[in-house]
Amino acid sequence: FVIFLIPCFVISTDLAFSCQNVDDFVGASSPGDIVIGGLFAVHSEMLHPEEDPIKPVIQNCAGFEIQVFLQTLAMIHAIETINNSTLLSGVTLGYEIYDTCAEVTKAMASALRFLSKFNSSQNAVEFKCNYSDYIPRVKAVTGASYSEVSMAVSRLLALQLIPQVSPASSAEILSDKIRFPSFFRTIPSDFHQTRAMTRLICEAGWNWIGVIATDDDNGRFALESFGVQAMANNVCIAFKEMLPAYLSDSTFHTKVDHAIEKIVKETRVNVIVVFMRQFHVLKLFEKAIERNVNKIWIASDNWSAAVKISTIPNIRQLGTVVGFGFKSGDMSSFQEFLRNLHEKPTENNKFLREYIMLLSVCAHLEYHDFQTCIANQSQDDLLENDRSKPQIWRDDFLNANIEPGFIHSTTLAVYAIAHAIKGQCKDRDCKDPSAFTPWELLEELKNVVVMDNGKEVKFDSNGDISTSYDVFLWKEIDGHIEITTMAEYDAEKGGFIFEDEEKKKDFLALKKVQSTCSQHCRPGQVKKVTGSPHTCCYECVYCPENHYSNQTDMDYCYRCNNKTYWAPTNSTTCYRKTIHFLAWTDWFAIFLLLLSAFGVVLILSICVIFTKNLDTPVVKASGGLTVCYIILFSHFLIFLSTVFFIDVPTEFKCKTRQAVFGISFTLCISCILIKSLKILLAFSFDPKLQNFLKCMYKPIPTVVTCTGIQVIICTFWLIFRTPFVNQNFSIPRAIILECNEGSIVAFGIMLGYIAALAFICFIFAFKGRKLPENYNEAKFITFGMLIYFIAWIVFIPVYATTFGKYLPAVEIIVVLISNYGILCCTFLPKCYIIIYKQETNTKSAFLKMVYTYSSKSAGSVAVSQASLDSKSSSLRGTITESCKTENDSVNGNCHFQVPGQPLIRNKVLPKNAARTMVRKRVSSI
């Protein structure tokens, strides 16, 4: 192997520099069997040389950070506590703590010393292809304070897989075990912090915010993570301002001024998220106080519990600070350690010596000025000051500056390393530094379990410990800003936990502050994005009909299920559509049912009347009681069928109603057709017509055939295209339950067949319209058929243009009109004669009426209908004379010819011909 010697950092002998040799580079140290390294940014910046050219010299630092100094003390306290316990029996932990000065360069120099070979007097780092057996100066490292430093150091420590456990570096990228295989941390990653911030912003109702971050790896990664979370939760970033990572940057103050101007200009932005280091926040807030900026500031874990910021004069003018800090534990032991700190030796702790010197230099100042004095002193300044000043110890100052989250995470990091060492020392003599290597400790650390506030915690696969966050609220109490714990954020469940109602009220009070680009859209409205590139800038428009929104600031309206629900414009919910059908309780349905019931009563009355007058000529002339009963029964079924058109449609009702109506009406028309044929046959004197009617007049076969055809039509209809229950959604706010006929063609064939029979019946009845006046049933049948035709002709366009629950009522009305028309025209005249014209309902009156009609018909039997004109009297004379003189008159027969007509053969009626004809007509009737 090749050995590279790392020279000691030889510095000029000038007293302005504190690093005279390698040992001077160490901030605090203590010997031990196993040494743990520490990296902390005890100073906020490293001084840069002014000479030219610049030389590779480690410079002094400025800006003593009390909070980070306390973290180094927490590490020392934890190690001393472990050494005084039985956790590592017989094994002593040592430490070497270095100041990174928040600079990657100086941190890398410290990391190089960590990598140097153990007990190497020359501090050399051996170059090897395999470091499996290599024993470096330290077994593990605690730190660093900032993610940017940890990223650089971790890559270097990964060369020998030295475990690095950071109590403060939260950048999400450090969870990548491919790039940072030996990195662990005792805090959650920024992923959880930015998600917690976004959750807070969403629950407070804010969506238009600003972000300020430092232009370093930590700031950029935090901003990127927050941007992703914000976008996922519809939170818009109005502006992003990046400040230089180092205060010595010449553009720092200019960019701070620009950020303040941006905050002042964006009047609608009242919430600012700040991912910065404490000394950056100090400079920003000093400018903000000068400009009277009053906002809500959301603090990252870097400064959320920083006392030196909360004690800035007039800090209350800035508004409200809400921050996220790491969960803390019991601080009593550490506070006791601080109270006894003045008794500790300072030979091996430069940080403690510097702090004591700062106390002396700034002792004459009040609290905040005292703190500012400490932060502004550089190491160069301290070296120039008189060291003979008396020491003044201020216990309250250190306790007041404790940031419990960082102290707790530092302690937890040391204990995690100690438990891993304990695992390695079970079967080994760990007093020997070569007992185990760092990479073996790394494997042990992956599975280590540590007790934290009574709970077991361990590193996940990303090397993180997902503890919860404390949500801090800076409140003014007795004229001073106090950092109080408002809530706890559960990183696993993603929610806030409040200890009491008072703290919850503090949280709810935040909602009073508006930080939105546009006004919130109320339920019933939806956001309409305007020309702005941000989705948070929008107009509020009403949800259209059949759409709704039930939350504020919805991006789109939900669509109602148009089949079952509806919604008006600007609706917050969908309403169930009203189901419409012709119910029993509907006044129109009741009216139609009363009409049907009246028809049934009328039928029963007619039955009673006809049954009591069974032997009268009128009843006999009507075809007898059997035919009348069949017709009346069919009328009853027709009235009954109207019941199936009312109430909730069912499969049974839909199939039954048309079939019952069609078959019943066909049966009725068939019987009336037979009656029409019989009447026409009885009073027809035309031989040819009589022969035709005799062939046609077969009552039972005709009725059965006509009705059977309709039965076949309905059967095929019900089998192949059966009617079914249908939901009609044509009305926006209602569902119409109706029967779909299944096939309009089949429905039309059924009605068409009834119409054809009715038309034939009408023709036959029309032929017999001139029957005797007292017994002109054919004329009334004609009227009944006309009523039927008119009703159904009107029905077709009305039915086609009507929709809604009253559509069945249209068909009921047509059925009732046609049924009443035929029933009344067929039976009411007879009932009238039976009841009020009893003198005409006798056999003698009936014979007289028929005789009179037959006499008239016989006198004109030889004359065609065409010859009944003004010359009829002269023609009769001619005919009579011819019959007397003609020799070819034989047996009462005479042959004559009317001018313009063919030869007519006729008979000379005997004297009693009319009476004989009457008997025949009566008997046929």
LOLOZA-948425 format. One record per residue (C-alpha): x, y, z. Coordinates in steps of 0.001 Angstrom, whole numbers, padded with zeros to 6 digits, always signed. Example, Ala and Ser with C-alpha at 12.3 -4.5 7.8 and 13.67 -1.06 7.14 Angstrom:
% residues 2
+012300-004500+007800+013670-001060+007140
END
This chain:
% residues 925
+000000+000000+000000+000961+003580-000405+001102+005811+002628+000040+009422+002351+001188+011571+005160-001091+014337+006211+001136+017155+007392+000136+018990+010432-001485+022227+009687+001519+024424+010201+000469+027941+010852+002450+031085+011202+003672+031777+014708+001595+034947+014700-000674+034985+017724-003635+035872+015478-003911+032207+014644-004887+029570+017172-003885+026517+015122-000167+026175+015778-000101+022367+015540-002429+019460+014932-003473+019208+018546-004512+022865+018506-007020+021939+015811-009021+019813+018262-011776+021741+020054-012363+019351+022946-010964+015924+023692-010759+013206+026273-008860+009916+026095-010608+006552+026164-010435+002938+025056-012787+003764+022184-012790+007286+020757-015852+008938+019223-015415+011939+016965-017633+015014+017037-018311+017689+014410-020188+020799+015509-020432+024320+014080-019490+026063+017329-018746+029193+015270-021032+030476+012548-018379+031535+010049-014749+031213+009200-012731+034380+008703-011274+034797+005256-007762+036127+004753-007284+039500+003159-003720+038930+001900-002985+038130-001674-002216+035510-002732-004427+033321-000558-002567+030550+001222-003936+027113+002280-004205+028044+005926-006961+027091+008371-008313+030446+009462-009854+031469+012757-013620+031605+013152-016119+034144+014406-019688+034102+015730-019683+031903+018807-022898+029844+018746-024122+029241+022279-026718+026674+021131-024136+024550+019275-021674+024937+022136-024369+023442+024335-024610+020484+021914-020904+019774+022397-021492+019857+026128-024422+017470+025672-022132+015032+023871-019510+015310+026630-022184+014894+029313-023605+011780+027589-020152+010177+027291-019316+010932+030912-022676+009509+032006-022047+006309+030035-018549+005978+031464-019997+006307+034955-022657+003666+034254-022590-000075+033703-023592+000196+030036-020018-000449+028898-018533-002175+031896-014771-001787+031953-014673+000119+028653-014112+003866+028607-015353+006144+025833-013181+009046+024732-013997+011881+022359-012458+014337+019929-014718+017236+019049-013910+019618+016201-015377+022952+015205-016515+023033+011569-017292+026771+011683-020218+025918+009366-017638+025430+006590-017297+022283+004509-013579+022911+004063-012803+022905+007751-015097+019922+008326-013224+017965+005651-009940+018691+007457-011443+017232+010637-012728+014200+008737-009233+013562+007377-007943+013348+010942-010713+010904+011799-009515+008702+008914-005893+008757+010019-004496+005524+011377-004845+004876+015094-001758+005720+017161-000028+007137+014133+002327+009825+015306+002364+011343+011842-001493+011462+011512-001202+009551+008246-004052+008139+006200-003039+004915+004523-004270+004319+001020-005627+000803+000617-007842-001114-001721-009378-002897+001244-009976-001147+004575-011588-004155+006268-008768-004456+008794-007958-000771+008999-008177+000826+012442-008757+004593+012152-008396+007203+014875-012131+007069+015790-014758+004323+015675-017728+006599+014998-018576+010273+014486-021344+012401+015930-022382+015345+013732-022382+017471+011783-024634+020407+012593-025617+021237+009005-026691+018961+006189-024327+020506+003652-021355+019668+005895-022710+016181+006638-023006+015399+002936-019342+016151+002326-018059+014470+005468-020222+011383+004991-018801+010757+001522-015319+010871+002962-016127+008675+005978-017832+006164+003664-014366+005296+002339-013742+003334+005550-017458+002928+006445-017031+004874+009678-020527+005320+011185-021703+008915+011294-024696+009722+013512-025943+013283+013096-028228+014958+015645-029115+017888+013379-028638+017223+009630-032141+016726+008247-031733+016926+004447-033867+014301+002770-031080+013264+000389-029059+011890+003311-031568+009013+003517-030064+007656+000289-028002+004699+001486-026307+004271-001885-024631+007661-001706-024390+007849+002083-024056+004243+003295-022580+005038+006729-024842+007990+007618-027409+007819+010426-029395+010458+012268-031470+010652+015398-034005+013054+013890-036566+012741+011109-035643+013805+007595-036855+017032+006034-039488+015003+004221-041439+014728+007473-040721+018338+008410-041888+019763+005085-044936+017501+005182-045716+018762+008688-045337+022367+007513-047628+021745+004560-050167+020076+006828-050125+023097+009129-050561+025455+006177-053469+023442+004792-055280+023138+008110-054907+026869+008671-056502+027523+005269-053458+029186+003661-052428+028558+000084-050427+031639-000973-047072+031753+000804-043486+032861+000435-040314+030854+001042-036879+032088+002050-033939+029679+002218-030167+029708+002285-028409+029019-000980-026687+025853+000159-027386+022149-000112-029561+022111+002976-031635+025110+001866-032032+023896-001700-033017+020365-000738-035443+021646+001900-036998+024013-000628-037312+021228-003183-038945+018889-000666-041327+021595+000502-042211+022487-003080-043215+018898-003804-045334+018712-000652-046914+022091-001347-047835+021161-004897-049383+017897-003731-051576+019837-001275-052573+022718-003603-050373+025257-001824-048782+027835-004107-045438+029496-003522-045800+033158-004438-042066+033806-004325-038800+032083-003416-035828+034009-002127-032400+032435-001733-029872+034145+000558-026118+033474+000359-024921+030696+002641-022152+032840+004123-022506+036167+005838-019199+037243+004325-020746+037115+000847-020683+040643-000612-024238+040271-001942-025729+039079+001336-027165+042388+002550-028429+043302-000924-030307+040027-001195-031743+040426+002305-033066+043857+001299-034511+042368-001892-036249+039631+000094-037765+042205+002466-038983+044278-000501-040612+041171-001972-042366+040427+001307-043648+044005+001571-044775+044074-002058-046746+040824-001878-049523+042100+000346-051614+038959-000037-048759+036792+001259-049035+036727+005032-047190+033459+005682-043434+033045+005158-041627+029707+005449-037977+030119+006443-035312+027420+005905-032222+029215+007190-029493+029071+009782-029881+031094+012911-027421+033840+012013-029210+034307+008650-032549+034630+010421-031078+037223+012781-030035+039453+009888-033349+038964+008079-035434+039799+011137-033409+042893+011956-034272+044264+008510-037886+043144+008778-038303+044961+012090-036957+048134+010486-039602+047855+007735-042440+047021+010170-043142+043692+008483-045876+041772+010281-046412+038195+009061-046706+034628+010231-043266+033011+010089-043000+029227+009871-039643+028206+011298-037616+025160+010344-035935+023038+012979-032695+025066+012608-034060+028107+014427-037542+027302+015725-036293+027157+019327-033494+029734+019049-033578+031910+022137-031132+034401+020698-033668+035142+017940-036703+035237+020244-034940+037839+022394-034309+040303+019558-035609+043756+020590-039104+044443+019190-039372+040865+017909-043102+040983+018696-043573+043469+015841-042737+040744+013324-045984+038917+013996-046331+035260+014941-043658+032579+014734-044723+028944+014451-041913+026432+014299-041122+022746+014165-038509+021303+016493-037277+017870+017347-038942+016027+020178-037099+016595+023456-036604+014524+026567-035772+015062+030235-033277+017941+030537-032798+017815+034322-029564+015807+034236-028043+018064+031605-029089+021195+033477-027380+019844+036570-024286+019280+034458-024381+022922+033350-024667+024168+036911-021425+022403+037715-019729+023370+034492-017581+026064+036089-015883+023317+038090-014852+021404+034978-011225+021612+033800-010691+023622+030614-007304+022320+029508-008751+019958+026901-011843+022030+026010-011096+025112+023943-014804+025807+023530-015278+026078+027266-012182+028310+027589-013471+030567+024823-016895+030762+026454-015298+031816+029754-013328+034481+027936-016506+035714+026241-018223+035950+029615-015429+038201+030788-015436+040403+027691-019225+040873+027583-019978+040762+031301-020980+044418+031520-023904+044042+029059-027548+043187+029569-029091+039927+028338-029646+040515+024622-026657+042790+024219-024622+040230+026119-025722+037554+023665-024992+039771+020688-021568+040549+022111-020757+036844+022365-021916+036165+018820-019944+039064+017350-016578+038271+018945-014001+036530+016798-011176+034339+018006-008739+037016+016839-010443+039598+019033-010258+037364+022081-006561+036786+021633-005971+040522+021637-007987+041114+024818-006497+041194+028228-006798+037739+029762-006444+039023+033295-010075+040063+033539-012025+038386+036332-014267+035454+035376-018013+035962+035820-020142+032830+035585-023784+033150+034431-025713+029898+034979-028990+031371+033779-027593+032282+030390-026707+028716+029370-029992+027276+030675-031951+029968+028858-030279+029068+025553-030884+025346+025690-032644+024019+022616-034095+020807+024079-034608+019088+020730-030993+019340+019658-029695+018432+023122-031925+015360+023179-030966+014234+019660-027250+014683+020469-027595+012589+023602-029566+009966+021655-026826+009813+019003-024139+009124+021618-026258+006459+023290-026999+004772+019939-023239+004503+019287-022655+003257+022852-025284+000502+022467-023718-000561+019195-020305-000706+020883-021849-002790+023653-023053-005251+021021-019562-005529+019580-017928-005938+022991-019960-008914+024153-017300-011450+023179-014311-009152+022703-011852-007232+024778-012727-003713+023735-009897-002217+025722-007906-003181+022671-008684-000543+020014-008291-003149+017288-010976-005407+018784-013431-004361+016068-013438-002132+013029-015789+000761+012188-017575-001178+009453-018443-003910+012003-019803-001221+014304-021812+000089+011358-023561-003266+010944-024285-003373+014661-025677+000163+014557-028250-000796+011926-029972-003104+014401-029398-001235+017644-032393-000468+019892-032294+002527+022259-034743+003519+024978-036094+007032+024415-038524+008442+026960-039599+004932+027860-040059+003843+024236-037836+001658+022124-036490+003397+019025-034258+002116+016247-032945+003235+012893-035059+002416+009857-033699+001170+006548-032791+004747+005608-030794+005259+008786-033407+007630+010233-035254+007615+013543-038794+008790+012836-039549+010612+016031-042328+013158+016292-042004+016948+016135-042866+019572+018696-044804+022475+017217-043606+025695+018842-045537+028929+019147-043727+032119+020095-046081+033857+022525-045752+037139+024344-045962+036484+028079-045386+039314+030570-043846+041488+027877-041375+038837+026713-041512+036325+023863-041622+032790+025210-041170+029697+023051-044083+027441+024025-045063+024001+022787-048406+024301+021028-048829+020755+019733-047087+017557+018783-046883+016369+015189-047029+012602+014742-044798+011856+011746-046248+008371+011267-049938+009345+011343-049423+012790+009864-051583+014668+012374-051378+017168+015219-051930+016224+018847-052988+018901+021365-052542+018501+025084-055476+020725+026044-058147+022986+024609-056136+026125+025352-053379+025043+022978-055921+024047+020385-057403+027541+020601-053939+028955+019905-053821+026836+016781-057319+027840+015673-056400+031493+016170-053913+031129+013322-056796+030597+010918-057905+034188+011410-054962+035302+009282-055695+035121+005572-052922+034180+003185-054593+033342-000093-054256+034595-003630-058022+034507-004045-060967+034382-001720-062040+030946-000642-064702+029415-002847-067698+028383-000794-069355+024980-001092-071467+025100-004225-068726+026969-006066-065672+025806-007961-062333+027373-008722-061840+028668-012242-058177+029310-012939-057456+032711-014438-054477+033789-016496-052118+033438-013531-049536+030634-013714-050468+029694-010152-053430+027424-009579-054147+029233-006309-055167+032375-008203-058663+031798-009486-062230+032993-009711-065143+031370-007946-067974+030249-010230-071151+028362-009422-071349+024660-010061-073681+024033-013027-076912+022121-012801-076573+018474-011786-073157+019227-010278-072197+020093-006712-069270+020877-004443-069383+020198-000715-066050+021667+000374-064312+024981+000111-061862+025702-002701-062742+022684-004800-060981+022352-008151-063968+020751-009830-067601+020020-009188-068749+016503-008569-071290+015219-011036-074501+013821-009677-075673+010451-010829-078144+011725-013397-080219+008589-013171-081086+008899-009512-079934+012342-008313-080101+015966-009378-078738+019271-008173-079613+022900-008919-077029+025517-009790-074738+026453-006875-075583+023277-005010-073656+021748-002127-075202+018310-002443-077183+016073-004756-080838+015479-004121-082499+012185-004771-084882+012442-007689-088556+012131-006875-090033+008917-008180-093181+009715-010131-095970+007369-011108-099727+007550-011224-100407+006726-007584-103643+005584-006019-103768+008805-004025-103420+011068-007040-106616+013046-007575-106664+012275-011288-106142+008560-010639-108996+008644-008130-111198+010365-010692-110397+007742-013349-110957+004923-010881-114326+006404-009986-115209+006435-013689-114154+002803-013978-116111+001921-010868-119147+003721-012235-118787+001688-015440-118718-001530-013426-121867-000400-011547-123481+000423-014881-122649-003052-016194-124120-004674-013094-127253-002544-013453-127637-003549-017095-127208-007204-016097-129942-006880-013522-132261-005099-015955-131725-007648-018715-132018-010590-016338-135388-009335-015016-136662-008710-018542-135304-011870-020064-138484-012747-022009-139125-009317-023510-138611-008775-027249-135900-006196-026703-133718-008624-024727-134402-011422-027181-133700-009134-030116-130329-008244-028463-129119-011799-028993-130320-013325-025787-128910-013238-022298-125799-015293-023131-124528-012903-025791-125366-009901-023618-123513-011422-020681-120421-012095-022809-120419-008526-024097-121005-007108-020623-118260-009336-019194-115809-008081-021800-116795-004517-020880-116164-005388-017233-112681-006711-018062-111929-003540-020001-112892-001418-016995-110857-003744-014802-107769-003373-017013-107562+000319-016096-106552-000697-012569-103266-002095-013935-102337+001350-015275-102275+002880-011762-099732+002771-008928-096146+001500-009087-095574-000325-012364-094518-003944-011980-093597-006621-014482-096956-008269-013888-098929-005071-014401-097025-004137-017542-097648-007541-019106-101250-007853-017953-102819-004477-018690-102447-004417-022500-103214-008121-022893-106403-007892-020795-107521-004750-022605-106727-006096-026094-108341-009509-025663-111395-008113-023840-111989-005401-026426-111578-007912-029250-114121-010209-027595-116552-007293-027248-116154-006161-030857-116441-009758-032109-119785-010225-030359-121065-006873-031624-119911-007872-035130-122030-011029-034920-125010-008946-033805-124481-006570-036730-124396-009502-039141-127561-010982-037614-129513-007732-037796-128418-007095-041358-129333-010661-042288-132781-010321-040689-133762-007128-042503-132001-007562-045827-134208-008175-048901-131383-008507-051377-131003-012247-052161-127295-011982-052986-126568-010116-049771-128639-012589-047825-126701-015527-049229-123397-013824-048354-124580-013009-044852-125826-016538-044290-122369-017849-045175-120709-015328-042857-123075-015710-039952-121463-018399-037793-121503-016854-034289-119330-019155-032203-116584-019855-034792-116461-016177-035695-116105-014993-032084-113573-017698-031246-111540-017020-034391-111496-013228-033989-110638-013426-030309-108141-016231-030851-106162-014176-033352-105814-011422-030739-104756-014004-028145-102041-015231-030524-100856-011651-031147-100624-010942-027409-098936-014282-026709-096189-013662-029274-095830-010136-027942-095411-011316-024337-092964-014061-025329-090633-012268-027723-090848-008574-026841-092506-008537-023468-093314-005188-021794-091122-004257-018844-090765-001622-016134-088719+001337-017338-087206+004315-015522-087662+007460-017549-085042+010135-016784-086251+012726-019273-087453+015025-016489-084384+016564-014783-085552+016278-011196-087726+013175-011311-087672+009515-012228-090802+008395-013997-091631+004759-013447-093502+003563-016494-094199+000490-018513-092208+000139-021692-094373-001708-024133-091419-003721-025337-092378-003424-028958-094269-000496-030427-094914-002655-033507-096612-005356-031446-098610-002705-029589-099633-001196-032916-100619-004594-034346-102816-005277-031338-104587-001918-031632-104691-002169-035399-106393-005545-035253-109062-004167-032892-109491-001211-035229-109917-003542-038220-112649-005504-036459-114282-002267-035365-114171-000976-038933-115846-004154-040285-118422-003901-037542-118927-000253-038444-119528-001149-042139-122103-003797-041331-123819-001570-038805-123831+001301-041292-125597-000958-043802-128385-001488-041327-128734+002116-040252-132306+002374-041804-133847-000392-039742-137095+000267-037893-136943+003394-035769-138011+001640-032604-135455-001059-033054-132494+000552-034766-129622-001186-032850-127347-000959-035890-127501+002804-035812-126337+002872-032203-123586+000363-032964-122469+002743-035721-122334+005597-033220-120382+003433-030768-117794+002532-033415-117495+006180-034438-116791+007111-030809-114162+004375-030680-112457+005619-033852-112490+009244-032782-111091+008403-029337-108215+006295-030669-107398+008652-033520-107049+011468-031001-105109+009133-028680-102241+008515-031110-100822+012082-031288-101654+012807-027642-099901+009619-026485-096887+010353-028678-096421+013872-027302-097243+013262-023645-094646+012253-021065-094583+012052-017327-096560+010219-014763-099871+011061-016469-099001+009153-019638-100869+006035-018416-103845+008302-017671-104051+009196-021367-104539+005560-022293-106992+005067-019419-109064+007991-020695-109134+006574-024226-110039+003129-022929-112838+004573-020799-114183+006767-023610-114251+003932-026157-115627+001464-023611-118311+003840-022367-119187+004760-025959-119771+001182-027067-121433+000152-023790-123821+003073-023771-124667+002890-027463-125230-000855-027263-127260-001186-024078-128626+002130-022885-131223+002502-025703-132529-000977-024855-132585-000153-021140-134470+003023-021966-137093+001035-023886-137330-001584-021158-137789+001009-018411-139552+003967-020015-141130+002581-023242-142658-000598-021927-145587-000280-024350-143185-000783-027227-141502-003749-025523-144374-006134-026328-144649-008800-028947-147580-007112-030695-145834-003743-030841-142705-005428-032032-144602-007318-034793-146373-004157-035853-143098-002299-036168-141550-005103-038202-144696-005406-040351-144674-001742-041150-140979-001849-042091-141487-005051-044162-144468-003562-046022-142429-000590-047022-139570-002814-048050-141822-005207-050049-143455-002384-052057-140111-001357-053386-138432-004792-053598-138485-004858-057428-137002-001448-057793-133333-000880-057551-131912+001869-055443-130881+003748-058552-134472+003989-059891-135929+005710-056835-136130+009113-058447-138795+011568-059457-140168+009141-062109-140918+006290-059680-144752+006693-059897-144921+006446-063669-142616+003467-063703-144851+001609-061240-147852+002173-063573-146020+000891-066534-144875-002148-064686-148415-002983-063490-149976-002576-066914-147353-004640-068543-147859-007438-066108-151578-007545-066891-151209-007666-070658-148116-009715-071108-148711-013280-072179-145530-014503-070659-146813-013898-067151-146933-017343-065646-147845-018313-062110-147827-014788-060912-144480-014014-062479-143927-011136-064866-140835-009987-066712-140253-006326-067425-137452-004046-068417-136838-000577-067121-135458+001800-069714-131722+001927-069471-131720-001186-067197-131357-004921-067861-134331-007195-067856-135742-007760-064376-137530-010878-063298-139759-010504-060281-142735-011881-058523-146242-010573-058051-146715-010744-054298-149775-012489-053037-152155-010721-050763-150731-011974-047514-147064-011674-048571-146258-008875-046153-147593-010774-043163-145634-013874-044098-142475-011818-044434-142957-010306-040958-143125-013726-039366-139909-014743-041105-138077-011617-040006-139254-011987-036454-138263-015611-036344-134840-014833-037796-134297-012087-035237
END
